[in-house]
Amino acid sequence: MSLPAIHDHARILREGCPLIDVRSPTEFRRGAVPGAVNLPILDDDERDAVGKTYKQRGSEAAIALGHQLVSGATKARRVAAWQDFAGAHPDAAITCWRGGLRSAIAQQWLADAGTDLARVAGGFKALRHSCLETIQSAGASRRFVLVGGRTGSGKTRVVRAVPAHVDLEAHANHRGSAFGGMPTPQPTPVTFENALAVALLKQPPNAIIALEDESRTIGRLALPEALYNAMQQAPIALLTVDDDVRIANIYEEYVVDADDPQHHLTAGLSRIERRLGGVRYREIAALMDAAFKADAARRRNAHREWIKRLLEYYYDPMYDYQLAGKKDRIVMRGDAGEIADHLRACSGATTFP
């Protein structure tokens, strides 16, 4: 009896089908799709040994070695891990690189143990192809609106308040500036692109999708070309916020709520030293150092000083220059509540209201 395979890759991605990815840990780290957990049938060393045997002695010898390496207690542990996942996720499916031998063997071993799961036809390679097609198609056919505004305006919060949105910075695990790194590393480019594709698939078909106005790169990750090109044509809703509010937002996010803020901010400032110029860099560095040394009563105001200088010397001139080239695409200006209300009204609209 043949075991079932799922061929609708877009549905797997859109519905967030839980996946048992039986590729090796190194393969999985290079790129995965949302909803996948790595429970390998062969670990890295075992896969390397099987691969060498395949090159030297052919497929039959490689398969025999694989069964030899994964047998007895080792096999039992791996099947038990798959069963545990399947018990918690009865709609799970199995995938490997191409949906071939590894996922078929895992599927059969599970069936022998009394657990029936489908496998992904074409495996991760097919899912990856579907993700790339989704991004390409979205760039050509979906409608976007960008939330723009100066640094500290709260653009990300506005985007997240809109039902139809894709949070680019959340998927990149980076806040999109020299100071935007997070405690955990960014995903690989493949994983980032796959996550964006899934997020796009989940948007209502007729909705205008809100995105934050980003540069081509977010940290070390580049936005997919098709999506970035579409963003360069999209209308802009410009968030206008008082400077005092912006400074307060930056203080809360990068000082109060941050892990090890002094180290993080000092390192970020060093990355833009050349662009600031030596005099301004030393001025901001001295103000930042003084702020971290200030007592509790003076700390907030001390931090406001270096933040104000950083916006004045670096971020505002840069953003205003960039915005000058986009001014014809600005369709509205307003505060956070006005823009969020307006964007919520865009869902299902045929044009930007």
Salt bridges, closest charged atoms under 4 A:
GLU15 OE1 - ARG11 NH1 3.32
ASP21 OD2 - ARG23 NH2 2.87
GLU27 OE1 - ARG47 NE 3.23
GLU27 OE1 - ARG102 NH1 2.79
ASP43 OD2 - ARG78 NH2 3.92
ASP44 OD2 - ARG29 NH2 3.83
GLU46 OE1 - ARG78 NH1 2.71
ASP48 OD2 - LYS52 NZ 3.32
GLU133 OE2 - HIS129 NE2 3.19
ASP167 OD2 - ARG160 NE 2.34
GLU193 OE1 - ARG128 NH2 2.54
ASP213 OD2 - LYS326 NZ 3.04
ASP243 OD1 - ARG246 NH1 2.79
ASP244 OD1 - ARG304 NH2 3.13
GLU252 OE2 - ARG300 NH1 3.24
GLU253 OE2 - ARG175 NH1 3.56
GLU283 OE2 - ARG309 NE 2.88
ASP289 OD2 - LYS293 NZ 2.99
ASP295 OD2 - ARG298 NE 3.56
GLU305 OE1 - ARG309 NH1 3.47
ASP316 OD2 - ARG150 NH1 3.51
ASP316 OD1 - ARG246 NH2 2.50
ASP320 OD2 - ARG150 NH2 2.50
ASP341 OD1 - ARG344 NH2 2.48
